[in-house]
Amino acid sequence: MMPTMLIVRPSVRAAEDVKTCRLAGWHAEVLSPVEIESDAAGLGLLSEQYARADAVFWVSPTAIETAVPYLDLSDGIKMHIAVGQGSRRALERCLGRTVIAPDDGNDSEAVLRLPVWDGLPEGARVLFVRGHGGRDFLMGRLREKGLQTEVAEVYFRRHKPLNFQNFQSRNIAAAYITSTELVRALFGQLPPQFSRFFKSLLYFTHHPRIAEALKREGAGAVETVPSLEAALSHFPISVSDGMTFPKHPIDKEQNGGRT
């Protein structure tokens, strides 16, 4: 039986991860303690905000997928900056031209190191397309550089109660989780009978801050990797070689000690 990677992220962002797992010979199970909901009011203001911006910063693929249908991107004039390579690829598919993004990270610090900011004239307006909250550090630093910032909040992140009634931990070899908010939302609602399993699970994430959040929640095994593909290749034995995984102790507890 194929090992399972537990994908912890909003369901609207999970389809590509599921496909990546399948292509690598893994099964994927999605757990979504946070979901994405479009902000109709924010989207209604977006076109006007976009029109007066000199540059646009996109915080995530979710921001791109939510906002792009409401915009005319054909002017070819504005400078577009993305937080990382995944967002860059998603936006380039929409724009049909090059998007600026850091190649040495996918966080505000990496974005701030981009030389593009020093090339903008003083007082230039940068539009941040995001959900509600986030990137305040980056906006503050750009204002220190003499730039103006404006925010287009186009989606909400809604916490969702998880139903563990039919959750099966068997064959779950590891988990991939993509934000500190997801870490808090997951561990904040774990039933007692699953606490030991989730703390003993091997976690992969793409950023040290998320890794630290996992450790604060009691996760004992955390690896920081650049991508899900890298996480899947972390295991030295191919699943096609008959790779098996030991069961977590909780499996026996939940089945009355039966194996």
C-alpha positions in Angstrom: 0.0 0.0 0.0 1.2 3.5 -0.8 2.4 5.7 2.1 0.3 8.8 2.7 1.4 12.4 2.9 -1.0 14.5 5.0 -1.5 17.8 3.3 -2.5 20.5 5.8 -3.7 23.6 3.9 -6.9 25.1 2.6 -8.7 22.8 0.2 -8.6 25.3 -2.7 -4.8 25.1 -2.6 -4.5 21.4 -2.2 -5.2 20.0 -5.7 -1.7 20.6 -7.1 -0.2 19.0 -4.0 -2.4 15.9 -4.4 -1.2 15.7 -8.0 2.4 16.1 -6.9 2.1 13.3 -4.4 0.4 11.0 -6.9 3.1 11.5 -9.5 5.7 10.6 -6.9 3.9 7.4 -6.0 2.3 8.7 -2.8 -1.3 8.9 -1.6 -2.3 12.3 -0.3 -4.9 13.1 2.4 -6.0 16.7 2.8 -6.8 18.2 6.2 -8.1 21.8 6.0 -8.4 23.6 9.4 -8.5 26.9 7.5 -10.5 27.6 4.4 -10.4 30.5 1.9 -13.4 32.8 1.3 -13.5 35.6 -1.2 -14.1 39.1 0.1 -16.7 40.5 -2.3 -16.3 44.1 -0.9 -12.6 44.0 -1.3 -12.8 42.6 -4.8 -15.2 45.4 -5.7 -12.5 48.0 -4.9 -9.7 46.2 -6.5 -9.9 47.6 -10.1 -9.7 51.2 -8.8 -6.8 50.4 -6.5 -5.0 48.6 -9.3 -5.4 51.5 -11.7 -3.5 53.9 -9.4 -0.7 51.6 -8.5 2.8 51.8 -9.9 3.7 48.3 -8.8 1.8 45.3 -7.5 3.0 42.9 -4.9 1.2 39.5 -4.8 1.5 37.7 -1.5 0.4 34.1 -2.6 -1.0 32.0 -5.4 -4.4 32.3 -3.5 -4.2 36.1 -3.9 -3.5 35.7 -7.6 -6.3 33.2 -8.3 -8.8 35.3 -6.3 -8.0 38.7 -7.8 -6.9 38.2 -11.4 -10.4 37.4 -12.7 -11.4 40.9 -11.6 -8.5 42.8 -13.3 -7.4 43.7 -16.8 -3.7 42.9 -16.9 -3.2 43.7 -20.5 -1.6 47.2 -20.0 1.9 45.7 -19.8 3.1 48.7 -17.8 2.9 47.9 -14.1 5.7 46.1 -12.3 4.6 42.9 -10.8 6.4 41.3 -7.8 5.6 37.9 -6.3 6.5 36.5 -2.9 8.1 33.3 -4.2 8.6 31.1 -7.2 5.2 29.4 -6.9 3.4 32.7 -7.0 5.7 33.9 -9.8 4.8 30.9 -12.0 1.1 31.3 -11.3 1.1 35.0 -12.2 3.2 34.6 -15.3 0.6 32.2 -16.6 -1.9 35.0 -16.3 0.3 37.9 -17.5 2.3 36.2 -20.3 5.4 38.1 -19.2 8.1 38.0 -16.6 7.3 38.5 -12.9 9.9 39.5 -10.4 10.4 37.2 -7.4 13.2 36.3 -5.1 15.1 33.1 -5.9 16.7 32.9 -2.4 13.5 32.6 -0.3 9.8 33.1 -0.2 9.2 35.5 2.7 9.1 39.2 3.3 12.8 39.4 4.1 13.7 37.8 0.7 11.3 40.1 -1.1 12.8 43.2 0.7 16.2 42.2 -0.7 15.1 42.5 -4.3 16.7 45.4 -6.1 13.5 46.4 -7.7 12.5 48.6 -4.8 15.5 50.9 -5.2 14.6 51.4 -8.9 11.1 52.8 -8.1 10.8 56.6 -7.9 10.2 58.1 -4.5 6.5 58.2 -3.7 5.7 55.4 -6.0 2.6 53.5 -5.0 2.8 49.7 -4.3 -0.4 47.7 -4.1 -0.3 44.7 -1.8 -2.9 42.0 -3.0 -3.5 39.8 0.0 -6.0 38.3 2.4 -7.0 40.0 5.6 -3.8 40.6 7.5 -0.1 39.9 6.9 3.0 41.5 5.4 3.0 44.5 7.7 6.7 44.2 8.2 7.4 44.5 4.5 5.0 47.4 4.0 6.7 49.3 6.9 10.1 48.8 5.4 9.0 49.9 1.9 7.5 53.1 3.5 10.9 53.7 5.1 12.3 53.6 1.5 10.0 56.5 0.5 7.3 54.3 -1.2 3.6 54.5 -0.6 1.7 51.3 0.1 -1.9 50.4 -0.3 -3.7 47.1 0.6 -6.3 45.2 -1.4 -7.7 42.5 0.9 -9.5 40.1 -1.4 -10.1 37.0 0.8 -10.7 35.8 4.3 -9.1 32.9 6.0 -11.9 31.1 7.9 -11.1 28.5 10.6 -13.0 25.3 10.1 -13.8 22.7 12.7 -12.3 19.3 11.7 -14.2 16.1 11.9 -11.9 13.4 13.3 -14.6 10.7 13.6 -13.4 8.8 10.5 -9.8 10.0 10.5 -7.4 7.1 9.9 -3.8 7.5 10.9 -2.6 4.3 9.4 -0.1 4.6 6.5 0.3 8.4 7.1 4.1 8.7 6.9 4.5 12.5 7.2 2.7 15.8 6.9 3.3 18.9 4.8 2.0 22.2 6.3 2.2 25.7 4.8 1.6 28.4 7.5 1.8 29.2 11.2 -1.9 29.9 11.2 -2.6 26.3 10.0 -0.3 25.0 12.7 -2.3 26.8 15.4 -5.6 25.9 13.9 -4.7 22.2 13.6 -3.2 21.6 17.1 -5.8 23.8 18.7 -8.6 21.3 17.9 -6.9 17.9 18.2 -8.9 15.3 20.1 -6.9 13.9 23.0 -6.7 10.4 21.4 -4.9 11.9 18.4 -2.5 14.2 20.3 0.3 11.6 20.5 0.0 10.7 16.9 0.3 14.3 15.6 3.1 15.2 17.9 5.1 12.1 16.8 4.4 12.7 13.1 7.2 13.8 10.8 6.4 17.3 9.4 7.8 19.1 6.4 7.4 22.8 5.8 9.0 25.5 3.7 9.9 28.1 6.3 11.8 28.2 9.6 9.0 30.2 11.3 6.5 27.5 10.5 9.0 24.9 11.8 9.3 26.8 15.0 5.5 27.0 15.4 5.3 23.2 15.0 8.0 22.6 17.7 6.2 24.9 20.1 3.1 22.7 19.7 5.2 19.7 20.6 6.1 18.2 17.2 9.3 16.3 17.7 10.4 15.8 14.0 10.3 18.8 11.7 12.2 19.3 8.4 12.4 22.5 6.5 12.4 21.9 2.7 12.0 24.2 -0.3 9.0 22.4 -1.7 6.6 19.5 -1.4 8.6 17.8 -4.1 11.7 18.0 -1.9 9.8 16.6 1.0 8.7 13.6 -1.1 12.3 13.0 -2.2 13.5 13.1 1.4 12.8 9.4 1.8 15.8 7.5 0.5 13.8 4.4 -0.6 11.4 4.6 -3.5 7.8 3.6 -2.7 8.0 1.3 -5.8 10.6 -0.7 -3.9 8.0 -2.0 -1.5 8.7 0.7 1.1 6.7 0.2 4.3 6.3 2.5 7.3 6.1 1.5 11.0 2.8 2.2 12.6 2.5 5.0 15.1 1.8 3.8 18.7 -1.6 5.4 18.5 -2.8 3.0 15.9 -2.7 0.1 18.3 -4.4 2.2 21.0 -7.3 3.1 18.7 -7.7 -0.5 17.6 -7.7 -2.0 21.1 -4.1 -3.1 20.7 -4.7 -5.0 17.5 -2.2 -4.6 14.7 
